[in-house]
Amino acid sequence: MQDFEYARERMIEAQIARRGLRNPELLRAFREVPREAFVESGFEEFAYEDTPLAIGEGQTISQPYIVALMIERAKIGRGDVVLEVGTGSGYAAAVLSRIADQVYTIERYPSLGEQARRRFRRLGFGNIATRVDDGTKGWPEAAPFDAILVAAGGPSVPPALKEQLEIGGHLIMPIGSEGAQRLVRVTRTSAATFEEEDLGGVRFVPLVGQYGWRDAYEKSRRVPKPLPELISDAAEPLPDFDDPAFGALFDRFGDRRVVLLGEASHGTSEFYRARAAITRRLIEHHGFTIVAVEADWPDAAAIDRYVRHRPGRSGEVAFQRFPTWMWRNLEVADFIGWLHRYNAAVPDQRNRVGFYGLDIYNMSGSIAAVLAYLDRTDPKAARVARERYGCLTPWQNDPSTYGRAVLIEGYDKCEKAVVAQCRELLERQLQRAGEDGDDLLDAAQNARLIASAERYYRIMYYGGADSWNLRDTHMFEALQQLLEAHGSQSKAVVWAHNSHIGDARHTDMGTSREEVNIGQLCRQRFGAAAALIGFGTHEGDVVAATDWDGDMEIKTIRPTLEDSYESLFHMTRHKRFLLDMPKHLEVRQQLLEPRLERFIGVIYRPETERLSHYMYASLPQQFDAFVWFDTTTPVTPLGLVEKHEGVPETYPFGL
């Protein structure tokens, strides 16, 4: 069971106090109001996230920081009488009631107003009066007010509200359209004069009423469209993969530093083919030179040598470890063949597009790569490295057993050894920058992988979020190293599962399990320069296994559950489309409330579908855009085809 008191304290410290709002009375008020009591049943676990949450009727419960900021800027204290316009869930009014003597709150939706009344009554907050009415008209019979807070953005401050403000009182309200709102503070300095201050940019739902947005007011009187119909109107149909118009639809992301392309399974042909078409467009028209994938660095390095026309290494065959079909498939081979041909026309080796692995698993291959590099460049250092890696040797081929051994026998000396080796190679990289080029970058990254893998396999036996977080943090750091190595103007495309590239803070992963992922870390590091694009399907077939390291199977994907995002997309009756959510704010708003979302990895167990493959997420906050294929087909593993035109028989896949 979730510890809400702990979550509340963490929210107050991280989201309010650390941002400069430290008034003791304000923080006390937030401690006294259980935010989990003001969200929809079933979504309590999301209550203390730094995000607005949908509450029905297209409205949201504001972020805790925004509520705190408005209260603090209104200078509300003991003895004050306060008017709130836009009751919503009732949370802000409840916090206000812990500071002010009396709170009057107005809500235009009867269902929300009645729900708020019940919450106030249940929690014993007796100094709150609630009315269902047009909030832009205020509450004249209760005026004047020492403070007025308006939780919706309008074209200007309604004159009725200004007239109901006490002299010396403050009114806080967002002004402007939904895409360009400013939070203002209006202070009444005399019976006829007001001062206005700009408090910064914000985003609120539109203020609807006689003195609000007229279009929104009229629209609110119409019968709303069903959500699937709204999604259908916003959906941009996707042409065939080979049609240049397919890739051109993604030109809107061409100015980003990092574009992350997801997948809802590791065995669906349409996801791979779509990512390839998008990536080709970003390379050819927008200057992307890094393709970084959820794959092991040493295996991807073999592909990289091939696509960039660098010398291969004797006997190397890429992607031999489970799940082999994830990268050894016809769809990837087609893309690799194209990349090989594209780079052939780029004369400068430094400007060719590289193919890199970000993942953590292949400890054995990484150790071999580091030793091979040192054997060529510094035999004495190679001897030292062999001694350092010696304690890992028994587990190179099955490193997951290493964690078990550590728990029993205390092999903590390995961590110091591999970290020391990593440090030495990084120092060598700095000292010899530009001399060894790609080989030194390869060796240094392999050393990082070994250091991370040693920790990963050791902590995975303790359970919890640590092993996941170490893995995704390693992938993010590997991406950062690639961007730095390629220069300040470099741009990267990332291929990984939705669970890695969708912002974890807006899924069960982050809210319940405190897990982070590469998508979240990219948003935190690159901000608007990162684009997170998810993929999904309703039904079809997929290549997957029943158990880890099990046999490859072609399995039938069950139709999605009724209360999932995927079921909404299926109801649009579009076969394939792109949904750009920031471009369609009404759809984004309607989809904000967390719903079930499906995740199929290399393992698929249809018989336990709900438990094994669904979790709650807020899709518009998780992704910037979503690519939909209603029915999908499995990838074609290379072992099932004898030869494909344009793909070498033996290199780099070892066909």
N, C-alpha and C positions, 0 to 999 in steps of 0.2 A: 504494500500500500504506500502511496506517495506521501512524503512528509511535507505537508503544505506550509507548516510554520517555517521550516527550513527554507523552502522555496520562496516564501514571502520575504524572509530576511535577505536572502540572496538577491531577490529582485530590488529591494529597497537600496541595498548597498551598491549593486552593480549598475542599475538603471537610473537611479535617482540621485543618491548621495555623491557617487563618483562624478556625476555630471554637474556638480556645483550646487545642488539644491539640498542644503543641510539644515534648514530650519527645524529645530527639535519638535515643534508642534506639528509641522507638516509630516515629518517622518512618523511621529506617534500615530497620527490619523491613519496613515497607510497600514501601520501594524494592526490597527483595531478593525480593519475591514477585510474579511476573507474574500479575495477576488474570485476564488473558485466557486463561490455561491452565486456569482453573477454571469456565468457562462452557461451555455446549453448543456444539458445532462449528457454525459459521455465524453465531454471535452474538458473536464476539469484539469487534466494533466497539462493542457496548454495555457492555463490561466496566468502563469507568471512569466511567460515569454515576452520579450521586448517587441511586441507586434500588436496591431489591431486584430480583433477576432470578430468574425461575422456573428450576428445575433438574430438574424431574421429580418424580413421586410427590407432587405438591401442595406441594412444599417450595421454599424460595427461598435464594439466596445473599444475605446481609444487606448493607445499605448499608455502604460502607467506614467512614463516620463512626461508625456503631453498633458495628462491630467494634473500632475504635480506642477508643471511649469505654469499652466494657466492659473492654478490656485495661488502659487507664489507671486506671480506678477500682478494678481488682483489685490494683493496685500490683505487677504482675509484674516480676521482674528476674532477673538472672543467678543460677544455682543453684537456681531454683525448679522444682518438679514440679507440673504443671497438669493438671487434668481438664476436658475439654470434653464437654458433653452436647449432641448434635445436630451430627454431623460435616457433614452436607449435602454441599456441593461439596468441602469440605476447605480452603477458603480461609482461614478464621479459624485453624484448626489450624496451617496453614503459617506464617501471620504469627506466631502464638504460638511456634512452633519456632525462630524467629529471635531470640527473647528468652530464653525459658526453657530449662533444660537438658533437660527431658523433657516430652513432651506425650502424654497418653492421651486418645483421643477415641472416643466411642460413637455409633453410628448404628443406628436401628431398621430401616431399609430395606436389605436385602442389596445391591440394585443400586447404591445410593448409596455404601454402605460400600466395596464392591469398586472402584468407580470412583475413590473418593478414594485408596485404597491404590495404585492404578496411578499416579495423579498424583504422590503423594509419592515413589514409587520412581523415576519418570521424571525428576523434578526434583532428586533426590538429597537429599531431606529425611529423613535416617535416624533422627532422634530423635523420631519420631512412631509410636505404637502405636495400631492401629485395631481396634475390636471391633464386631460386629453384635449388639446386645442391647437390653434395656429400660434406657434411660439413667437412669430414675428410681431404679434400684437402685444406681447408681454402679459403681465398679470396686474392690471391697473389697481384693483382694489387692495392689493397687498403692498403696493409701492408707497414710499420710495425704497430703493434697495441700495445697500452699501456696496454691493458688487453684483455684476451680471456676467455670467459665463455662457457663451453661445458655442455649442459643439457642432456647428455646421457652417460652411462657407457661403457667404452671400455677396451680391454685387456691391453693397454698401451697408453701413449700420442702419437698421430700421429706425426711423424717427421715434416710434412709440417706445422703443427700448431706451433711447437717449433721454426721453422725457421722464422715464421712470427711475432714472439714476439719481441718487442722492448727491448733493453738492459735496465735492471731495471724493466721491465714489469712483470706482474703476470698472470699465466694461472691457472684457477680453473676447475677441471674435476674429475668425479668419475672414479675410476679404479677398475676393477674386474668384476666377473660375477654378474648377477642380485641379487643373494642371498647373496653375500659377497662383497659388494662394499665399498671402502674407498674414501672419498673426499680428493684430494691432491691439494696442491698449488705448482706450478713450477715457480721459479723465474729465469729469465735469468740474470746471473751475468757478462757475457762477450760474445763475439761473439761465443765462443765454449763451454762455461760452464753453467750449470744449477743446481740449488738447488731445492730439493723436500721436502715438509713437509706434514705430515699426519694430516688432519683436523677432522677425525672421520668417523664413519660408516654412510652410506646413502643408499637409494634405488632409482635408476633411470631406465628408459627404456633402452634397449641395444643400443649402438652406432653402427649404420649400415652404411657401406661404405667401400671404398677401404682399409682404415687403421683401420677399426672397426672389429667387430666380423664377421668372414667369413661365419659361418653357418647362422647367422641372415641375412647377406647380400644376400646369395644365396636364403634363405627362402623368403626374401622380393620380389624376382622376380617370385615366384610361385603364382598361384591363391590361395588365402586363402580359408580355409574351412568355410562354413556357421557356425554361432555361435551355433545353435542347434546341429550340428554335432560335434563341439568341446566339447560341454557339454556332449554329448552322449559318446564320447571317454573317458572322465574323470570320468563319473559316475561309481560307484561301486554298482552292483546289490545287493539287499537285499534279503536274504532267508526268510523262514517262521519265524514267531516270536518264535516258540518253538524250532527252530534249534539253537544249541549253537553257530553256526557260525554267527548268527545275532548279538548277544551281542559282540562276539569277534571282529567284525569290529570296535567297539568303544574302544578297548584296547588302541588305540593311545592317548586317553584322560585320561587314568588311573592314570597318574602321576600328574594330576592337583589338586589344592586345592578345587576348586569349578567347577562343571560341570552343566551348566544351560540348561535344555531341554525345548523347546518351544512347541507351538501348534498354528495352524492358526485358530482354533475355539475351543470353550469350549464344543463341543458336538460331536466329531468325534472319533469313536472307535479306528481307526488305530493309532492315536496320543497317546492315553492312553496306548495301548498295546505295542507300540514301546518304550515308555518311561519306562514302566515296565520291558521290556526285557533288555534294556540298564542298568537300575538301578540295576537289579539283578546281572548282570555281574560286575558292578563296586563294589557292595557290596561283592560278593563272591571272586573276584580275585584281587581287588585293595584296600581293606580296608576302603571303605566309610561307615560311621556310622550315617550319618544324611540325612534324606529325608525331605526337606523343600518345602512346596507347597503353591500355591496361594489360601490359605484358611484361615478361621478365627482360631486364636490360641485356643480358648476354645473347638471348635468342633474337631480340629485335636488332641487336648490333650486327648479326649476320645478314639480316635483311637490309640494314642500312648500308653495309659494304656493297651489296649488290646494286641497290638503287642509285647510289652515288658513284658507281663505277670505281670502287676501291678494291684493292687486292683481297681475295677471299682467303680463308684459313683452311688448311688441309683437314678434311674429314668433318667439318662442321655441318650440322643439319639442324635447322631451326624448329623449335616448338615440338619437342618429343615428349614433354611431360604432360600429364593430365591437366586440363582437358584439351587434347590435341586439336579437336575440331574448332576451337575458339579462334585460332589464328591460321591453322592449316586447312583453309577452305577455299573453294573456287572464287568466292566473292573477294576475299583478301588478295588472292593471287592475281586477279584481274587488276585490282588497284595497284599492286606492287609492280606489275608489268607496265602499267601506264606511267607510274612514277619513274621507273627505269628509263623509259623512252623520253619522258619529259626532261629528265636531268641530262640526257645525252646531248641535248641542244643548248645546255648551259655551259659555256666554256670554262668559267671560273669555278673551281671545286668549292670555294667558300660560299658561293651563292646557290649551290644545289640544295634541294629540299631533302632533309634528313628524316629518318624513321627511327624512333626511339621508344624503348620500353621504360615504364615508370614503376613497375611493380617490384615486389620484395622477395619473391619465392626462391629463385634459382641460385641458392647459395653455392652449390657445387660448380655451376658454370662460371659464377663470378670469381671464385677462388682460382679456378683454372685460368681465367682471363688475366687476373692480376699477376699470377706467377709467370705466365707466358710473356707479358710485357716486361717484367723485371728481368727475366732470363735474357731477353734481347738487349736491354738497355743497361742493366746493372746487376750482374750475376751475384755480387756480394749481398746486395739488398734482397735478392731473390732467396738466398739461403736463410736470411733473417726472417723473411716473410713465411717461409715454409715452417720454421720453428713456431712462429706465432700462430699459424693456422692449424698447427698439429693437433691441438685439443679439440678442434671441430671435425677433424678428418673422419672419425667413425660414423658421423651422422650426415656426411655430405649428401649421400644419395637418398636419405630419408630424414631430413633435418627436423621434422616434427617430433621425432623421438628425443632430440636434444633437450627440449624443455623438460621432459620427464626425468632425464638423467640429472639435470641441474637441481631439481627439487630434492633428489635423493642424495647426490654426491657432492654438490657444491662446486660446480665448474664455473664459478664466477670469474676465474682468471681469464677465461676466454674473452670476456667483454673488454677487459683492459688491453689485451693483446690485439684484438681486431680494431679497436678504436685507435690504438697507437699506430697501427699500419695505415689506417685511413688518414690520420693526421699527417703522417710522413708523405703519403702520396699527394695530399692536398698542398702541402708545402712545396713539394717538387713541382706541382702544377703552377703555383705562383712564381717560383723561381725560373721555370723554363717555359713560361707562357710563350706560345708561338713557335717553339722549337719542335716539339713532338706533335703538336696539333691534335688531330682526332684520336690518335692512339693514347695519348696521355689523358685526354678527357674520358675516354672509354675506361682506362684503368682506374682513374680516380673515382668515377661513378660506380664501378664494380666494388671498389673498396668501401664506399659509402653503403652500398647494398649489403655487403657482408656484415658491416657494423650494425645496420638496422635489423638484418635478418637474425643475427645472434640474439639481439634483445627480443625480437618478435617471437621466435620459437621458445625462448625462455619464459616470457610472460603469458603466452597463450594458455598455459596450463593453470594459471591463476584465475582465468575467466574474466568477465567484466568487459568494459569498453576499451581497456588499455591496448590490447593487441590490434583491434580495428583502428584505433586512433593512431597508433604507431605506423601502421601500414599506410593510411591515407596521408599522414603527415610526411612520411617518406616520399610518397608519390608527388605531393605538392613541392617538396624541397627539390626533388629531381627535376621537376618542371622549371622551377626558378633557376636552377643551375644551367639548364639548357638555354633559357632566355638570356641569362647573363653571358654565357659563352658565345652566343650568336650576336650579341651587341644590343645596344639600347633601342634600336628600331625593329628588333626581331618580333615576329608574331607566331603564335602556335595554335594548332588545332589539336584538341584532346579527344580521343575515343575511349569511353569507359561506360560502365553500367550506370543506369539512372541513380542507383543507390550511392554511387561515388560522385556524380557530377551535379545532382540536384542539391540545393542548399539544405544540409542536414538539420539546421535550426528549425525548419518548418515541417519536420516529419517526426514520427515516433522515435527515430534514431537519436535525434538531438534532445527532444523534450523529455523522453522517458529514460533513455539509456546514456545520455551525456556523451554521445558519439559525435565526432566531427568528420568532415570529408573534404575531398579536394575542391568540390564546388563551393562550399562555405569558405574555405581558406582563400580561394581565388577571389571571391567577392570581397572578403575583408582586405585583401592585398591590392587588388586592381580596381575595385569599385565598379563604376559604369563601363570600364574598359574590358570587363569580362562578360561574356554571354553564355548562359546556361540553357541548353536546348534539350528537352526530354523527348522520348519516343514511347509510343504505346500501341497496343493492338487489342482487339476483342476476342478473336478466335483464330484457329488455323492449326498448323503443325509446327513443331520445334525440335531441334536436336538438343538432347539433354541426357543426363544420367539419373538413376534413382538414388545412388549413394556416391559419396566422394570416392574417386578412383574406380568407379564402376564402369560397366560397359556403356558405350554410346548407344542411344536409342532415339528413334523418331517417335515423338509423343504427340497426342492430340491435345491442343490447348482448350480447356473448358471455356465456354462463354463467361464473360465477366459477371461479377455479382451485381445485383440491382442497385445497391447503394454506393457504387464506386464511381470515380471519375470516368473510367472507361465505359461504363454503361451509358453515361450521358453522351459521350462522343459517338457511341454506336447508334444512339437514338437520333442523331442528326441525319443518318442515312447517307452520309458522304463516305466514299470508299477510302479516300486519302486526302489529307489536308494539313496545312500549316495554320496554327493558331498563335498569333502575335498578341499576347495578353495586354502589355502596356498600351497597345494601339486601340484596344477596345475596352475602355474602362468599366462600362456597365457589366460586360461579361466577366471581367476580372473581379469586380466587386461581388458578383453572384457566386463565383467559384471559390472565394476566399475561405469560406467555412470548411474546416478539415473534413475530408471524406476518405474512403478506402481507396488505395492505389495498389496495383499489382506489380510484383517484382519476381521474375523468374531468372535464376542464375544458371550455373552449369548443372544444378540439381533441380528437377521438377517432379513434384509429387501431387498429382491431381487429386488423389484420394484425401489429402489433407489441405486442400486449396486455401481455405480461409485462414487457417492457422499458419501454414507454411509460407504463403506467398502474398499476403496482404498486410499493409499497415496504414495507419492514418497519416495524412499529409495535407498541407495547404498548397495545392499545385501552383497557383499563381505566384506564391512567394518562393516556392521551391525552384521554379524555372522561369526564364524570360519568355520562352516560346515552347510550343509542343507540336511534335510531328506525329500524325495519326495514320495508321494503316488498319483498316477494319478487319481484314483477313490477311494472314501472313503465311509464309511457307518456310521450310527449314533450309539452313545453309547446306551446301554440298561439300562434305569433307573431301580433301584431296585424295584420300585413300580409295574413294569410290569412283574416281575418274582415272583412266589410264594416262591421258595426256590432254593438255589444253593448249591450244594454239597461243604462242607468245610467252608461255611459261617454261623456263628451262626444266629439263627432266631431273637434274640432280642438284641444282643450286638455285635459290637458297633453301628450298623446302625438302630437297632430297627425295623427289618423286621416283 
